[in-house]
């Protein structure tokens, strides 16, 4: 069970100021949440295969097609703006 001292420590770490009524409600709510975890510990998961990333799906990758790539000079020609041989992009932080 979560003690009031633990809740005060969590509130301090999160820089929260709690009223007495909020403390009581949070102690009750957090206690309920922690009780659910205790219930989950009782489950037999011996035969459950662990999942990696939350899904059994795998990525499907396509092969790169080198014919669609632009050469360095060709890409400069296709780019909207260049300056001193470099590709010019809009300023991110202003001028």
C-alpha positions as a Markdown table, in Angstrom:
| # | Residue | x | y | z |
|---|---|---|---|---|
| 1 | Unk | 0.0 | 0.0 | 0.0 |
| 2 | Unk | 1.2 | 3.5 | -0.8 |
| 3 | Unk | 1.9 | 5.6 | 2.3 |
| 4 | Unk | 1.2 | 9.3 | 2.6 |
| 5 | Unk | 5.0 | 9.9 | 2.9 |
| 6 | Unk | 5.5 | 8.2 | -0.5 |
| 7 | Unk | 2.8 | 10.4 | -2.1 |
| 8 | Unk | 4.4 | 13.5 | -0.6 |
| 9 | Unk | 7.8 | 12.4 | -2.1 |
| 10 | Unk | 6.2 | 11.8 | -5.5 |
| 11 | Unk | 4.4 | 15.2 | -5.3 |
| 12 | Unk | 7.7 | 16.9 | -4.4 |
| 13 | Unk | 9.5 | 15.2 | -7.3 |
| 14 | Unk | 6.9 | 16.3 | -9.7 |
| 15 | Unk | 6.7 | 19.8 | -8.2 |
| 16 | Unk | 3.0 | 19.4 | -7.4 |
| 17 | Unk | 1.3 | 21.1 | -4.5 |
| 18 | Unk | -1.6 | 18.9 | -3.3 |
| 19 | Unk | -4.5 | 19.7 | -1.1 |
| 20 | Unk | -5.6 | 17.4 | 1.7 |
| 21 | Unk | -8.6 | 16.2 | -0.3 |
| 22 | Unk | -6.4 | 15.6 | -3.4 |
| 23 | Unk | -4.0 | 13.6 | -1.3 |
| 24 | Unk | -6.7 | 11.3 | 0.0 |
| 25 | Unk | -8.1 | 10.7 | -3.5 |
| 26 | Unk | -4.7 | 10.1 | -5.1 |
| 27 | Unk | -3.7 | 7.7 | -2.3 |
| 28 | Unk | -6.9 | 5.8 | -3.0 |
| 29 | Unk | -6.5 | 5.8 | -6.8 |
| 30 | Unk | -2.8 | 5.0 | -6.8 |
| 31 | Unk | -3.5 | 2.2 | -4.2 |
| 32 | Unk | -6.1 | 0.7 | -6.6 |
| 33 | Unk | -3.6 | 0.9 | -9.5 |
| 34 | Unk | -0.9 | -0.9 | -7.5 |
| 35 | Unk | -3.4 | -3.5 | -6.4 |
| 36 | Unk | -4.1 | -4.3 | -10.1 |
| 37 | Unk | -0.4 | -5.0 | -10.6 |
| 38 | Unk | -0.4 | -7.3 | -7.6 |
| 39 | Unk | -3.3 | -9.2 | -9.2 |
| 40 | Unk | -1.3 | -9.4 | -12.5 |
| 41 | Unk | 1.7 | -11.0 | -10.6 |
| 42 | Unk | -0.6 | -13.9 | -9.7 |
| 43 | Unk | -1.2 | -14.8 | -13.4 |
| 44 | Unk | 0.6 | -17.9 | -14.8 |
| 45 | Unk | 2.7 | -16.6 | -17.7 |
| 46 | Unk | 5.0 | -19.6 | -17.9 |
| 47 | Unk | 3.8 | -20.7 | -21.4 |
| 48 | Unk | 3.3 | -17.2 | -22.8 |
| 49 | Unk | 5.9 | -16.3 | -25.4 |
| 50 | Unk | 7.3 | -12.8 | -24.9 |
| 51 | Unk | 6.6 | -10.2 | -27.5 |
| 52 | Unk | 9.2 | -7.8 | -28.9 |
| 53 | Unk | 7.7 | -4.4 | -29.6 |
| 54 | Unk | 4.1 | -5.3 | -28.8 |
| 55 | Unk | 3.4 | -7.0 | -32.1 |
| 56 | Unk | 4.3 | -10.1 | -34.0 |
| 57 | Unk | 4.3 | -8.2 | -37.3 |
| 58 | Unk | 7.6 | -7.8 | -39.2 |
| 59 | Unk | 8.7 | -5.0 | -41.5 |
| 60 | Unk | 8.6 | -5.6 | -45.2 |
| 61 | Unk | 11.4 | -3.8 | -47.0 |
| 62 | Unk | 11.6 | -3.0 | -50.7 |
| 63 | Unk | 14.8 | -3.1 | -52.7 |
| 64 | Unk | 16.3 | 0.3 | -53.5 |
| 65 | Unk | 16.0 | 1.2 | -57.2 |
| 66 | Unk | 19.2 | 2.9 | -58.2 |
| 67 | Unk | 17.6 | 4.2 | -61.4 |
| 68 | Unk | 15.4 | 6.7 | -59.5 |
| 69 | Unk | 18.3 | 8.4 | -57.6 |
| 70 | Unk | 19.6 | 11.7 | -58.8 |
| 71 | Unk | 23.3 | 12.2 | -59.2 |
| 72 | Unk | 24.9 | 15.1 | -57.2 |
| 73 | Unk | 24.9 | 17.5 | -60.2 |
| 74 | Unk | 21.5 | 16.4 | -61.3 |
| 75 | Unk | 20.0 | 16.9 | -57.9 |
| 76 | Unk | 21.4 | 20.5 | -57.8 |
| 77 | Unk | 19.7 | 21.2 | -61.1 |
| 78 | Unk | 16.4 | 19.8 | -59.7 |
| 79 | Unk | 16.5 | 21.7 | -56.4 |
| 80 | Unk | 14.6 | 25.0 | -56.3 |
| 81 | Unk | 17.5 | 27.2 | -55.1 |
| 82 | Unk | 21.2 | 27.0 | -54.8 |
| 83 | Unk | 23.9 | 29.3 | -53.5 |
| 84 | Unk | 27.7 | 29.0 | -53.9 |
| 85 | Unk | 27.3 | 25.4 | -55.1 |
| 86 | Unk | 25.1 | 24.4 | -52.1 |
| 87 | Unk | 21.4 | 23.6 | -51.9 |
| 88 | Unk | 19.6 | 26.6 | -50.3 |
| 89 | Unk | 16.7 | 25.9 | -47.9 |
| 90 | Unk | 14.5 | 28.4 | -46.1 |
| 91 | Unk | 15.8 | 29.6 | -42.7 |
| 92 | Unk | 14.6 | 27.7 | -39.7 |
| 93 | Unk | 15.3 | 30.3 | -37.1 |
| 94 | Unk | 14.8 | 33.5 | -39.1 |
| 95 | Unk | 17.5 | 35.8 | -40.4 |
